[in-house]
Amino acid sequence: MSLELNLCHMYPEQMNLYGDRGNLIALVMRARWRGIPVRYHSVGPGEGGDFSGYDICFMGGGQDHEQQLIGEDLVRRKGPDLKAAVEDGLVVFTVCGGYQLLGEYYTMGGGLKIPGLTLLDCRTDAGTRRMIGNLVVSSSFGGTVKTLVGFENHSGRTRLGGEVEPLGRVLKGFGNNGEDQTEGAVYKNCVGTYLHGSALPKNPWLTDVLLLRALERRYGRFDLEPLDDVVEQAAHRVAIRLAGA
């Protein structure tokens, strides 16, 4: 069987903070190291919204100004097709500002409310204090309990509704809001998180879960060949140590 994956990078020029592009590199390389070619596609403002041909969609973080710039385009031009694709099992990974825009709304510090895609059952309001630092999370997203590490830098306080599950529970740091110990949100194969850093290179198990779900959606039951993750695991351990977890 000839395998390939189609990866869509949403708003690459507007939504790319704190090394978020490294998430794409991790997805591409961990697929290619297993002999699975990846076709890269970028989708910016004003461009079409047919997501039926993609296997993985990624959107990074952006500041308030960038979120304003793309908010209406995301909801009106791309929203209906992206929602339909997620219901069909499309794998989506979003970070910080991208995560916030998948919810019901994001209210900025000045009170301006940016309507979101309502793909994730969550809502975000800016707080008066930024939540910055190393973040360590316990997550069972892949079926077994593992740790996730990254760096967070956000003023948004995200509250989850009953239609999503948190990506994990905070062991060190703030997470969604600094109060309820939740971090991120998951609906079907759609994931939102505040983990910058970038997240996927330092959390290879999460990268592989996303790849596996994308491959199984397209090709049926699939087994991923193990990789030598000595370097990645070392980076993961250092991140935990630096966080003091």
C-alpha positions in Angstrom: 0.0 0.0 0.0 1.3 3.4 -1.0 1.0 5.8 2.0 1.0 9.6 2.2 -0.4 12.3 4.5 -1.6 15.8 3.5 -0.8 18.4 6.1 -2.5 21.8 6.2 -0.9 24.8 7.8 -3.6 27.4 8.6 -2.5 31.1 8.6 1.2 30.5 8.6 2.1 34.2 8.3 -0.3 35.4 11.0 -0.3 32.6 13.5 3.3 31.6 14.3 4.6 32.5 17.8 7.3 31.0 20.1 8.5 28.3 17.7 5.1 26.9 16.8 6.3 26.0 13.3 8.4 23.3 15.0 5.2 21.4 15.5 4.9 21.0 11.7 8.5 19.9 11.5 8.0 17.2 14.1 4.9 15.9 12.3 6.6 15.8 8.9 9.9 14.3 10.1 8.3 11.6 12.3 6.2 10.5 9.3 9.1 10.6 6.9 11.4 8.7 9.2 8.9 5.9 8.9 8.9 6.2 5.1 5.6 8.0 4.9 5.7 11.1 2.6 3.9 14.3 3.7 2.5 16.9 1.4 2.5 20.4 2.8 -0.3 22.9 2.1 -0.7 26.4 3.5 -4.0 28.2 3.7 -4.1 31.9 4.4 -6.7 34.7 4.6 -9.1 34.8 1.6 -8.2 31.3 0.5 -10.5 28.4 0.0 -12.0 26.3 2.8 -12.3 22.7 1.5 -10.7 20.6 4.2 -11.9 17.2 2.9 -8.5 16.3 1.4 -6.4 17.0 4.4 -5.3 14.5 7.1 -3.8 16.9 9.7 -4.5 20.6 10.2 -2.3 22.9 12.3 -2.8 26.5 13.5 -0.3 28.2 15.8 -0.5 31.1 18.2 -0.9 34.8 17.4 -1.3 38.1 19.2 -4.6 39.9 19.6 -4.0 41.9 16.4 -3.5 38.8 14.4 -6.5 37.1 15.9 -8.6 40.1 14.9 -7.2 39.9 11.3 -8.1 36.3 10.7 -11.1 35.8 13.0 -13.9 36.6 10.5 -12.1 34.7 7.7 -11.8 31.6 9.9 -15.5 31.7 10.9 -17.1 32.7 7.6 -14.9 31.3 4.9 -13.4 28.2 6.4 -15.6 27.4 9.4 -18.4 25.2 7.8 -16.0 23.0 5.9 -13.5 22.7 8.8 -16.3 21.8 11.2 -17.6 19.1 8.8 -14.1 17.7 8.4 -13.6 17.5 12.2 -16.9 15.7 12.5 -15.5 13.2 9.9 -12.4 12.7 12.0 -9.9 15.2 10.7 -6.9 15.6 13.0 -6.5 19.2 14.1 -3.8 20.6 16.4 -4.0 24.2 17.6 -1.9 26.3 20.0 -2.8 29.3 22.1 -4.4 31.9 19.9 -5.4 29.2 17.4 -6.9 27.2 20.3 -8.9 30.3 21.5 -10.4 31.0 18.1 -11.8 27.4 17.9 -14.0 28.2 20.9 -17.1 30.3 21.2 -15.3 33.6 21.6 -12.1 35.4 22.8 -12.6 38.7 24.7 -9.5 40.9 24.5 -8.2 43.1 27.3 -10.0 46.1 26.0 -13.4 44.3 26.0 -13.6 43.6 22.2 -15.0 40.2 21.6 -13.7 38.1 18.7 -16.3 35.5 17.7 -14.9 32.0 17.4 -15.6 29.0 15.4 -17.6 27.2 18.2 -15.8 24.0 17.2 -14.6 23.5 20.7 -17.0 24.0 23.6 -15.0 26.7 25.4 -14.8 30.4 25.8 -11.8 32.7 26.6 -11.6 36.1 28.4 -8.4 38.1 28.8 -7.2 38.5 32.4 -5.2 41.3 33.9 -2.1 39.1 34.5 -0.2 37.1 32.0 0.4 33.4 32.8 4.0 32.7 31.8 6.4 29.9 32.5 7.1 26.2 32.0 4.1 24.0 31.9 3.9 20.3 32.8 0.7 18.3 32.2 -0.5 14.8 32.9 -2.5 13.5 29.9 -4.2 10.3 28.9 -5.0 11.5 25.4 -3.2 8.5 23.8 -4.8 6.0 26.1 -2.2 5.8 28.7 -1.1 8.4 31.2 2.0 10.4 30.1 3.4 13.8 30.7 3.4 16.8 28.3 5.8 19.7 28.6 6.0 23.1 27.0 6.1 26.9 27.7 3.0 29.0 28.2 2.6 32.8 27.7 -1.0 34.0 27.6 -3.4 36.3 29.3 -6.5 34.4 28.2 -8.5 32.5 30.8 -10.2 29.6 29.0 -13.2 27.8 30.5 -14.3 24.4 29.2 -17.9 23.3 28.6 -19.4 19.9 28.8 -18.8 18.9 25.2 -15.0 18.8 25.4 -12.5 17.0 27.6 -9.3 18.7 28.8 -6.1 17.5 27.1 -4.7 17.0 30.6 -4.3 18.1 34.2 -1.7 20.7 35.2 1.2 19.4 37.4 3.2 22.6 37.1 2.1 26.0 35.6 -1.2 27.5 34.9 -2.9 25.8 31.9 -6.3 27.0 30.8 -7.0 29.5 33.5 -4.7 29.0 36.5 -7.6 27.8 38.7 -9.2 24.5 37.8 -5.9 22.6 36.8 -7.2 21.9 33.3 -5.0 22.3 30.2 -6.2 22.3 26.6 -9.3 20.8 25.1 -10.1 17.8 23.0 -13.1 17.1 20.8 -12.9 14.0 18.6 -9.5 14.4 16.9 -9.4 18.1 17.4 -6.9 19.4 20.1 -6.3 22.8 21.5 -3.5 23.6 23.9 -1.5 26.4 25.5 1.8 24.4 25.1 4.3 26.5 23.1 7.9 25.6 22.9 7.2 24.1 20.4 5.2 21.3 22.0 5.5 18.3 19.6 9.3 17.9 19.3 9.5 17.6 23.1 6.4 15.3 23.3 7.0 12.7 20.7 4.3 10.4 22.0 1.7 13.1 21.3 3.1 13.6 17.8 2.7 9.9 17.2 -0.9 9.8 18.5 -1.8 12.6 16.0 -0.1 10.8 13.2 -1.6 7.5 14.0 -5.1 8.9 14.2 -4.6 10.6 10.8 -3.3 7.4 9.2 -6.1 5.2 10.7 -8.7 7.7 9.5 -7.4 7.3 5.9 -6.1 3.7 5.8 -7.8 1.8 8.6 -6.0 0.0 11.4 -2.4 0.9 11.4 0.8 0.2 13.5 3.5 2.9 13.7 7.0 1.7 13.6 8.9 2.8 16.8 11.6 5.4 16.6 14.7 6.1 18.6 13.6 9.0 20.8 16.7 9.3 23.0 17.2 13.0 22.1 13.5 13.9 22.4 13.1 12.1 25.7 16.2 13.9 27.1 14.7 17.3 26.1 11.4 16.2 27.7 13.2 15.4 31.0 15.1 18.6 31.0 11.8 20.6 30.5 10.3 18.8 33.5 13.4 19.5 35.6 13.4 23.2 34.7 9.7 23.4 35.6 10.4 22.0 39.0 7.8 19.3 38.6 
